[in-house]
Amino acid sequence: MIEIEGPLRVQADVHRATAAPGDPAPYAGEDSFTFLRLRITDADGVTGDGFTGRFCVAEVAHLLNGAVAQALARPGPLPDLARQLNPRAMTGVVVSALSALDVALWDLAGKRAGETVAAMLGATRPAAPVHVTCGFPALEIDALIRACADEVVNGAQGVKVLVAAKGRGVAEDLVRLRAVRAAIGPRAELIADANCGWDLDSAMDFVRGAAALDLAWLEEPVKANDRHALAALSQMAPMPLGAGQMEQSADRFDLLAEAGVSVIQPNAVFAGGIGAAVSAARAALQAGCTVSPAGGWDLVNLHWMCGALGAGAVELHRAQARIVRLLTQTPPQMAGGMLRVPDAPGLGLSPDEGALAACRAG
């Protein structure tokens, strides 16, 4: 955790972002666009924003507004909350809370220093190439083709299509992916993301059928990211495997790499924060893997990817547009297939406090 002196005031709120015309439909449950926003304020009135996703957000907010707030209210160096609250290195609510806190502390530190978070991490590069998640399950095949082709025309390095969803079988997913590949051409990268939706047999059926698609990788193909199933699949898959967007343990990232996952995908809002994501990424690189965060939240992940890593693409998740609108008036824009780090200090956000208050859920 980045070093900042207390006391700090803590306020965690749960929000449910509402749709605007043209926004993609939810595909992972009614809570798809529920998120936690943490705001910390130092003695000088400087604030930092942190976030985590929809899982157990009421419980995460309770922990942040309770035990964490009490611990940070004291003057002096911040306590080792991971040691105090999670001495056995469990995952879940505690790590989600620490993720939001670490992101907020980096944002606060950047604002105090007048630097971007990326600059504080080393400013390895000003921008990162983009994979756009745009192939949503609700799209019928013609609309799917248009969505993916338009992103490639606009410069995206590649597109991500969701599979194992909306009751479709492997055969139908393969038909959709073949149509996308034909539309985007052979040079654009194509990623299939199963969101842990298949058993091993179904995943094996898919990789056999997808052998000619030249997938950049197959993302989280098996239920629960089961490392034994991933190891079996990696032995036969003609494409790389990716996983890790919601993992919360350094050991789990290591086990994924050992199982043959070659694209490691830490997301700072779940993994324990920016520091934990960077550590997982560096360990993955040392193991010979590539790194490409997933699960949305490019507003956060762009900073550590460009600050600490010299290579690797970021995910621009079109379904998160409704959340992005709440957090910044000037989101990073893809130009020439790249997302550029914002120039403003910290994470460069400008939250719409009125809109956030209107969609507060608890």
C-alpha positions, -999 to +999 in steps of 0.1 A: +000+000+000+013+034-009+026+055+021+003+083+031-001+099+066-034+098+084-058+108+096-081+101+066-119+104+063-135+075+045-169+073+027-179+042+007-211+042-013-228+017-035-241+029-069-262+014-096-255+030-130-285+035-152-286+031-190-287+057-217-299+051-252-275+028-270-259+013-240-253-025-242-278-046-222-267-064-190-255-099-197-242-111-162-272-104-140-291-074-128-262-062-107-239-059-137-236-022-133-235-020-095-202-008-081-186+007-050-171+042-050-148+049-021-138+085-013-110+093+011-101+128+023-069+139+040-064+166+066-059+192+039-091+183+021-075+165-008-096+136-020-089+103-037-113+079-054-112+042-054-135+015-068-144-021-068-170-042-086-204-055-079-197-086-058-209-082-022-206-045-024-229-038+005-206-059+027-175-042+013-190-008+020-198-019+055-162-029+061-148+003+046-172+026+065-166+006+098-133-010+106-112+006+078-126+041+086-117+037+122-082+025+115-075+054+091-089+081+114-058+080+135-028+104+128+005+090+116+014+062+091-014+041+079-016+007+096-010-026+078-047-034+071-040-065+051-022-079+082-049-067+106-080-077+086-067-106+065-039-124+083-047-157+066-046-142+031-082-151+024-100-135-006-135-119-010-148-089+009-116-079+026-096-079-006-123-061-025-122-034+002-084-032+001-086-029-037-108+002-035-087+016-007-054+011-026-068+027-057-080+057-037-047+061-020-029+062-053-054+087-066-049+109-035-011+106-037-011+116-073-032+147-066-010+157-038+021+153-060+005+169-090+013+138-111-007+111-128-007+077-112+011+064-143+039+089-138+042+079-101+047+043-113+074+052-138+056+065-169+070+037-190+048+047-220+022+073-226-005+050-241-014+014-245-030-005-274-067-014-271-088-045-272-125-035-273-151-056-256-180-051-279-193-086-289-221-088-264-245-118-262-277-098-268-265-088-303-279-109-331-252-119-356-256-090-380-254-065-352-224-084-337-206-082-370-212-045-374-201-037-338-168-056-341-160-044-376-166-008-366-142-010-337-115-024-360-121+003-386-117+028-358-083+014-349-088-012-322-060-037-321-086-063-315-121-071-303-135-094-277-166-115-282-185-131-254-193-168-257-210-194-234-238-170-228-275-165-235-281-202-238-261-206-269-242-238-275-206-242-287-217-247-323-236-214-324-208-195-307-184-208-334-207-196-362-208-161-346-170-160-342-164-172-378-186-144-390-167-118-369-134-131-381-145-128-418-157-092-411-126-080-393-100-097-415-070-118-405-048-091-390-071-078-362-069-098-330-100-117-320-106-128-284-133-152-272-144-147-236-164-174-219-165-158-184-160-192-168-191-205-185-181-240-197-173-274-182-141-290-195-158-311-222-176-281-237-144-260-236-125-288-254-153-290-280-148-252-285-111-252-289-113-280-315-139-260-335-120-227-331-086-240-343-088-221-376-100-188-361-065-177-350-078-164-317-054-141-298-066-160-268-095-178-252-105-161-220-116-179-188-131-209-206-139-232-176-160-228-145-143-212-115-110-209-134-104-245-123-066-248-126-067-286-132-092-281-161-072-252-174-040-274-174-058-301-193-072-276-218-038-259-223-023-292-234-046-293-264-057-258-272-043-243-304-047-208-290-034-192-258-056-192-227-063-161-206-076-157-170-074-137-138-096-106-141-112-112-107-086-132-089-076-118-056-045-138-046-009-137-058-008-175-053-038-179-076-021-159-104+010-181-100-011-212-102-028-200-133+005-195-150+016-230-139-015-244-153-006-231-188-025-198-188-003-176-208-023-143-207-026-132-171-053-105-166-052-088-132-077-060-126-067-035-099-102-030-086-104-067-077-068-080-072-060-059-041-053-026-057-028-011-081+002-023-062-012-059-062-020-058-099+015-046-107+031-073-086+009-100-103+018-086-137+056-086-130+054-121-117+035-132-148+061-116-171+089-133-152+070-166-158+070-159-195+033-148-197+019-117-213-004-093-194-037-078-204-061-067-177-098-075-182-131-070-164-134-033-174-122-003-153-098+009-179-099+043-161-078+026-134-059-002-152-046+021-179-025+039-154-006+009-140-003-007-174+013+025-188+032+034-157+048+001-148+047-021-179+063-015-213+040-037-233+005-052-231-030-041-242-058-027-221-094-036-224-119-009-233-153-023-222-181-007-240-207-020-215-191+001-188-199+034-206-227+041-181-203+039-152-176+059-170-200+088-176-205+090-138-168+092-131-153+115-157-163+141-182-133+134-204-128+096-206-097+084-225-105+082-262-091+056-285-069+072-311-049+052-336-058+021-317-043+035-284-057+048-251-036+076-238-032+083-201-051+114-190-029+144-181-048+154-149-032+144-115-041+111-099-064+090-120-076+121-138-112+117-129-139+143-126-169+126-109-204+138-115-214+141-079-250+149-086-254+119-109-236+096-084-260+108-057-290+101-079-279+065-085-268+057-050-280+023-040-269+020-004 
